[in-house]
Structures are given as structure tokens and as C-alpha cells.
């Protein structure tokens, strides 16, 4: 944003310098009408500086400057030079403002340009400069909105992927815990069965049988590590 503001300031300064040099070479830097038109042109050039932050306000201010410049009627302002800020302002109006207001302000800007260039007859270049650059700005704005929506959707998909990975890890941990629980329960059940068999065999006439049954339960109580 800072770089764009500096670039616009350089453009406005360059247009102002070119206008002053042109008027000086033509000997038009005198007289009320010439100074009025030159001042209004500089005002329109200055509106380019704030076109990114405040496109609507900049376009309205430039239109007012152009309309006031029509009161000079000295033809001191070169028409081709004044088209440059109008083109930039119309583009910013289409790229940054909402559609309804931008159309009204665009008409106001075109009317001011028509008055500045001469209200006697319609100049088709006005429609090309204003409507054409505004249409380009609207296309750029729509593409920018689509890019932002895709970026938001990408972040949502990334968050969903991380959530799915965490859920998969939690499910795998639960499955491993259930398997360990089943293994331990099986070993304990075998131990209980072997111990019960040993207790029953103590009542018989074979005293070595309980020892053998107890020894057979030992490996079930100590499962091998994998």
C-alpha cells in the first residue's frame, strides 16, 4: 500500500510538472482564467494520490475540479493530459468501490470531464476512458474476490485435514489400547484357569500335578514383548 501511494504521488507530481512546463512554454501562466484552469488541473492530479484509499472521494473531488475548470473557457488545459488522472480514477472506482455507487460517481466524473473538454459537443473518448477503465477495474475486483475466496477455502481445507489427521491418531490410539486390554485380559484369564486347576489338583493323590499346572500359568502371566 505504501509503495502504491508513493507511485501515485510521483504520477501526480509528474503530471503537475508537465502541465506547468507546457503552460510556461505556451505563455499561459497569467490571467485569471488560465490560472483557474491550471489550479483545477493540479487539483485533479492530486486526487490520484488518494485513489487507492478513498476511490469514491477522489473521483468526486476530481469531477468537481473538472467542472470548475470549465468556467475558465481559455483552453489552457491540454485535454490529453487530463485524461490520465480520469483513467486512473475510473479504474480505482471500479476496482475498489461497490457497484451501485461507483456507477453514479462514474457518471459524475464523466460529466465533469465533458464540461472540462467542452460542453458544446459529445466527445466519444470520454466514454472510452471512463467506462473502459471502470470495466477493467470491476473485472480486476471480481478476480481479486475469487482469489480471496479460494484462499479462504484453502485454509479451511487445511484445517479440516489437520482435524482429520488428529482424529485418525486418536482412533489408532484407541484401537491399540483395546488390543492391549484384550491381550492382558486373555493372559489373566489363562492364569485364573491354571490356578483354579492347580487348586483342584491339590485334593488328589498327585501332588506334582499342581506344581506343573502352576508352572504352566507362568508364561501366560508374563507375555513376551513384541
LOKEVEX-173915 format. One record per residue (C-alpha): residue number from 1; residue in three letters; x, y, z. Coordinates in nm, 2 decimals, always signed. Example, Ala and Ser with C-alpha at 12.3 -4.5 7.8 and 13.67 -1.06 7.14 Angstrom:
2
1, ALA, +1.23, -0.45, +0.78
2, SER, +1.37, -0.11, +0.71
// end
This chain:
226
1, UNK, +0.00, +0.00, +0.00
2, UNK, +0.29, +0.24, +0.08
3, UNK, +0.46, +0.17, -0.25
4, UNK, +0.13, +0.23, -0.44
5, UNK, +0.08, +0.56, -0.26
6, UNK, +0.43, +0.67, -0.34
7, UNK, +0.38, +0.57, -0.71
8, UNK, +0.06, +0.77, -0.73
9, UNK, +0.23, +1.07, -0.57
10, UNK, +0.50, +1.05, -0.83
11, UNK, +0.25, +1.03, -1.11
12, UNK, +0.06, +1.34, -0.98
13, UNK, +0.39, +1.53, -0.94
14, UNK, +0.50, +1.44, -1.29
15, UNK, +0.16, +1.55, -1.44
16, UNK, +0.17, +1.87, -1.25
17, UNK, +0.53, +1.95, -1.36
18, UNK, +0.45, +1.86, -1.72
19, UNK, +0.14, +2.09, -1.71
20, UNK, +0.33, +2.38, -1.57
21, UNK, +0.61, +2.34, -1.82
22, UNK, +0.36, +2.32, -2.10
23, UNK, +0.18, +2.64, -1.99
24, UNK, +0.51, +2.82, -1.94
25, UNK, +0.62, +2.74, -2.29
26, UNK, +0.29, +2.85, -2.43
27, UNK, +0.29, +3.17, -2.22
28, UNK, -0.03, +3.08, -2.05
29, UNK, +0.08, +3.12, -1.68
30, UNK, -0.11, +3.45, -1.65
31, UNK, -0.47, +3.56, -1.64
32, UNK, -0.75, +3.46, -1.41
33, UNK, -0.89, +3.20, -1.65
34, UNK, -0.56, +3.03, -1.72
35, UNK, -0.47, +3.02, -1.35
36, UNK, -0.82, +2.88, -1.27
37, UNK, -0.79, +2.60, -1.52
38, UNK, -0.43, +2.52, -1.41
39, UNK, -0.53, +2.51, -1.05
40, UNK, -0.82, +2.28, -1.12
41, UNK, -0.60, +2.06, -1.32
42, UNK, -0.35, +2.03, -1.04
43, UNK, -0.64, +1.96, -0.80
44, UNK, -0.75, +1.67, -1.03
45, UNK, -0.39, +1.54, -1.05
46, UNK, -0.37, +1.55, -0.67
47, UNK, -0.68, +1.33, -0.64
48, UNK, -0.47, +1.05, -0.79
49, UNK, -0.27, +1.03, -0.46
50, UNK, -0.57, +0.91, -0.25
51, UNK, -0.74, +0.70, -0.52
52, UNK, -0.64, +0.37, -0.36
53, UNK, -0.75, +0.45, +0.00
54, UNK, -1.06, +0.66, -0.09
55, UNK, -1.16, +0.59, -0.46
56, UNK, -1.51, +0.74, -0.43
57, UNK, -1.39, +1.06, -0.26
58, UNK, -1.11, +1.10, -0.50
59, UNK, -1.34, +1.06, -0.81
60, UNK, -1.59, +1.31, -0.67
61, UNK, -1.32, +1.57, -0.59
62, UNK, -1.17, +1.53, -0.94
63, UNK, -1.51, +1.57, -1.10
64, UNK, -1.57, +1.89, -0.91
65, UNK, -1.23, +2.02, -1.01
66, UNK, -1.30, +1.94, -1.38
67, UNK, -1.64, +2.11, -1.36
68, UNK, -1.50, +2.42, -1.21
69, UNK, -1.23, +2.43, -1.47
70, UNK, -1.50, +2.47, -1.73
71, UNK, -1.56, +2.82, -1.60
72, UNK, -1.22, +2.93, -1.73
73, UNK, -1.30, +2.89, -2.10
74, UNK, -0.95, +2.97, -2.20
75, UNK, -0.84, +2.63, -2.33
76, UNK, -0.53, +2.64, -2.13
77, UNK, -0.56, +2.29, -2.00
78, UNK, -0.45, +2.02, -2.25
79, UNK, -0.72, +1.76, -2.29
80, UNK, -0.49, +1.47, -2.35
81, UNK, -0.31, +1.53, -2.02
82, UNK, -0.63, +1.55, -1.81
83, UNK, -0.74, +1.21, -1.94
84, UNK, -0.46, +1.04, -1.75
85, UNK, -0.60, +1.10, -1.39
86, UNK, -0.95, +1.04, -1.51
87, UNK, -0.84, +0.70, -1.64
88, UNK, -0.67, +0.61, -1.31
89, UNK, -0.96, +0.73, -1.10
90, UNK, -1.22, +0.54, -1.30
91, UNK, -1.01, +0.22, -1.27
92, UNK, -0.98, +0.26, -0.90
93, UNK, -1.35, +0.34, -0.88
94, UNK, -1.43, +0.01, -1.05
95, UNK, -1.18, -0.19, -0.85
96, UNK, -1.24, -0.06, -0.50
97, UNK, -1.60, +0.07, -0.47
98, UNK, -1.93, -0.10, -0.47
99, UNK, -2.12, -0.14, -0.80
100, UNK, -2.42, +0.09, -0.73
101, UNK, -2.22, +0.39, -0.60
102, UNK, -1.94, +0.35, -0.85
103, UNK, -2.18, +0.38, -1.14
104, UNK, -2.33, +0.71, -1.01
105, UNK, -1.98, +0.86, -0.93
106, UNK, -1.86, +0.74, -1.27
107, UNK, -2.14, +0.93, -1.44
108, UNK, -2.05, +1.24, -1.23
109, UNK, -1.68, +1.20, -1.33
110, UNK, -1.77, +1.17, -1.70
111, UNK, -1.99, +1.48, -1.68
112, UNK, -1.71, +1.68, -1.52
113, UNK, -1.47, +1.56, -1.79
114, UNK, -1.72, +1.66, -2.06
115, UNK, -1.75, +2.01, -1.91
116, UNK, -1.37, +2.05, -1.89
117, UNK, -1.32, +1.94, -2.25
118, UNK, -1.60, +2.15, -2.38
119, UNK, -1.98, +2.10, -2.33
120, UNK, -2.06, +2.20, -2.69
121, UNK, -2.04, +1.85, -2.84
122, UNK, -2.00, +1.50, -2.70
123, UNK, -1.66, +1.35, -2.72
124, UNK, -1.66, +0.97, -2.76
125, UNK, -1.32, +0.95, -2.60
126, UNK, -1.48, +1.03, -2.26
127, UNK, -1.68, +0.71, -2.27
128, UNK, -1.38, +0.51, -2.37
129, UNK, -1.16, +0.65, -2.09
130, UNK, -1.42, +0.64, -1.81
131, UNK, -1.64, +0.33, -1.89
132, UNK, -1.35, +0.12, -2.03
133, UNK, -1.12, +0.17, -1.73
134, UNK, -1.41, +0.13, -1.49
135, UNK, -1.50, -0.21, -1.66
136, UNK, -1.14, -0.32, -1.63
137, UNK, -1.14, -0.23, -1.26
138, UNK, -1.46, -0.43, -1.20
139, UNK, -1.30, -0.73, -1.37
140, UNK, -0.99, -0.70, -1.15
141, UNK, -1.20, -0.67, -0.84
142, UNK, -1.40, -0.98, -0.92
143, UNK, -1.08, -1.18, -0.99
144, UNK, -0.94, -1.05, -0.66
145, UNK, -1.26, -1.16, -0.47
146, UNK, -1.24, -1.50, -0.63
147, UNK, -0.87, -1.53, -0.53
148, UNK, -0.96, -1.44, -0.17
149, UNK, -1.24, -1.69, -0.16
150, UNK, -1.01, -1.96, -0.29
151, UNK, -0.75, -1.87, -0.03
152, UNK, -1.01, -1.89, +0.25
153, UNK, -1.14, -2.23, +0.12
154, UNK, -0.78, -2.35, +0.11
155, UNK, -0.73, -2.25, +0.47
156, UNK, -1.05, -2.43, +0.56
157, UNK, -0.94, -2.74, +0.38
158, UNK, -0.60, -2.73, +0.56
159, UNK, -0.78, -2.70, +0.90
160, UNK, -1.01, -2.99, +0.81
161, UNK, -0.71, -3.20, +0.70
162, UNK, -0.53, -3.14, +1.03
163, UNK, -0.85, -3.22, +1.22
164, UNK, -0.89, -3.55, +1.03
165, UNK, -0.53, -3.64, +1.10
166, UNK, -0.58, -3.57, +1.47
167, UNK, -0.89, -3.78, +1.47
168, UNK, -0.71, -4.07, +1.29
169, UNK, -0.44, -4.06, +1.55
170, UNK, -0.69, -4.07, +1.83
171, UNK, -0.87, -4.36, +1.67
172, UNK, -0.55, -4.55, +1.62
173, UNK, -0.45, -4.50, +1.99
174, UNK, -0.79, -4.62, +2.10
175, UNK, -0.75, -4.93, +1.88
176, UNK, -0.41, -5.01, +2.02
177, UNK, -0.54, -4.96, +2.38
178, UNK, -0.83, -5.20, +2.31
179, UNK, -0.59, -5.46, +2.17
180, UNK, -0.36, -5.43, +2.47
181, UNK, -0.65, -5.46, +2.70
182, UNK, -0.77, -5.78, +2.53
183, UNK, -0.42, -5.93, +2.54
184, UNK, -0.39, -5.86, +2.92
185, UNK, -0.74, -5.99, +2.98
186, UNK, -0.67, -6.31, +2.80
187, UNK, -0.35, -6.37, +2.99
188, UNK, -0.52, -6.30, +3.32
189, UNK, -0.80, -6.54, +3.23
190, UNK, -0.55, -6.81, +3.14
191, UNK, -0.37, -6.76, +3.47
192, UNK, -0.70, -6.78, +3.66
193, UNK, -0.79, -7.10, +3.48
194, UNK, -0.44, -7.26, +3.55
195, UNK, -0.45, -7.15, +3.91
196, UNK, -0.80, -7.30, +3.96
197, UNK, -0.68, -7.62, +3.81
198, UNK, -0.39, -7.63, +4.05
199, UNK, -0.62, -7.58, +4.35
200, UNK, -0.84, -7.87, +4.24
201, UNK, -0.54, -8.10, +4.18
202, UNK, -0.42, -8.04, +4.54
203, UNK, -0.70, -8.25, +4.66
204, UNK, -0.60, -8.55, +4.45
205, UNK, -0.33, -8.80, +4.52
206, UNK, -0.09, -8.65, +4.26
207, UNK, +0.09, -8.36, +4.44
208, UNK, +0.32, -8.30, +4.14
209, UNK, +0.02, -8.20, +3.92
210, UNK, -0.05, -7.87, +4.09
211, UNK, +0.31, -7.76, +4.06
212, UNK, +0.31, -7.85, +3.69
213, UNK, -0.02, -7.66, +3.64
214, UNK, +0.11, -7.35, +3.83
215, UNK, +0.43, -7.35, +3.63
216, UNK, +0.23, -7.36, +3.30
217, UNK, +0.05, -7.05, +3.41
218, UNK, +0.37, -6.85, +3.45
219, UNK, +0.43, -6.78, +3.08
220, UNK, +0.08, -6.65, +3.04
221, UNK, +0.13, -6.41, +3.33
222, UNK, +0.44, -6.28, +3.15
223, UNK, +0.37, -6.23, +2.78
224, UNK, +0.66, -6.18, +2.56
225, UNK, +0.73, -5.83, +2.44
226, UNK, +0.70, -5.76, +2.07
// end
